[in-house]
Amino acid sequence: MRPGFRMTIGADRSEIARVHAAFAEFADAHALPASVRRSMNVVLDELLTNTRVYGFAGREGGEVTVEAELRTDRVSVTLTDDGRPFDPFGVAAPDTTLPVEERQIGGFGIHLVRRLMDEVSYQRRAERNVVVLTKLLRGGRVMEITTRTERDVTLVAFGGNLDSNTSPQAQQALDGILAGGGQKMVVDFTALDYISSAGLRVLLGTAKRLRGAGGALRLFGLNETVREVFQISGFSTILAVFATEAEALKGL
């Protein structure tokens, strides 16, 4: 399952602040770039306000479901509401070359959404408006982290890059496992593109803490680039590295 969150809000103005707070927590947890956070905050404010003011006009209440999902190269947010049918992207873009005397007051919200997002779409499904917003993560892939437990072993899968940008996210995930009492950890590098010295520091610190507690850290699925970094740094001799998950789990 990809990282993300899902929440449902009502039509009150204060509910939009709840969405901003949830997205900020999500962005912090996954080290999203500041530019992505700012753009998504603007877009969420515009669309949620439009839905509250226009989509729910003339009726009591209303409901919007907000779903965020993080992939290796993008963050997507889906807004689903039970308001009146309305395609926000069917509205013509305003003429931004007009002088102030000829400008209409308002009408720029959807224009901002289009310009700040890399992909936008609208559908009317099951009597609901469904808007999907996508922002690409420039400058390389972000990290995907998934965890599962097999017996008393925690398996952690890293995807993307483990570098100076994503190492805080990796550190936070591994610290959480240790804080929860996990002592046997197997890390799956199958979907990891590369690792830098910042990522090596995270692994070394985790290995030391586990060994100090009588536990163990094992790794598997290293690609050629990651194996080379391990060999150059000497990590291939100080950490337990295996070819497959079955081999890494054997004897734990």
C-alpha angles and dihedrals in degrees: 000000000000120000114266147107139241129205139162123219136185132231098271117114092235090062091072089063088057090057092050090051092049092049091048090054090047092048092049093049092053100035095241114186115263091239091058091049093051094048094047092048091054092047095047091050092051098047098040091049091049091051093048095046102036109014094052097034115136096017140085116255129338137197134233125186116206119199123180125190130184121209128177094268105021149026118226130194124194120199117196120182138172094221128120115301111276134154105206092192093055089073116100116250115254120251103254093187095069119111119248093261091060099040120114114230105242131002096106099101098086090042088058091049092053093048098044096047126065094213132018131175140173133203135168106224130169093347092308136107112238119194121181120197124190130189118187118224105234124208099039140320124310123226126272116202125188129172137195136168128234113186103313095333122101113214115203121191119200120197129183120012130341102204143120091297098049102030093090089057091049091046091051092051094049093044089054091055092049092047089053091058099260111157103167116060131175117188120205113211095175093114096036114114099193145339129217132198089273089061091046089055090054091052094046093050091049092048091052093050093048094048090047088056093046093257135119142235121205131178134199142170099049114171122219094269094049092045090053091052089049091051094047092048095042091240091125088070100042099043127057106249123183136180099230141023091246091055092046092052095046112112097006 
